[in-house]
């Protein structure tokens, strides 16, 4: 079972952070990885069901939070 924690856009790339409750881990990935088929099949299926919400910014964090993840 998965749940989106947040998403953000950094340097024109959407990054998504998902909690994987079955394995007790947090998974970070880009939407590019989804499109290239690099995600586990169960995670891919989950993300495809909510892809429009992710891309619309439904789980986006504010810019002050995003700045902590930017590399200079």
Number of C-alpha atoms within 10 A of each C-alpha: 10 17 14 17 15 17 24 24 16 14 7 7 11 17 18 21 17 18 17 15 11 8 9 8 11 14 15 13 15 17 17 12 12 18 11 8 10 12 17 9 11 11 16 16 13 14 21 14 10 12 14 11 12 21 16 9 14 13 16 19 14 10 11 8 11 14 10 8 10 9 6 3
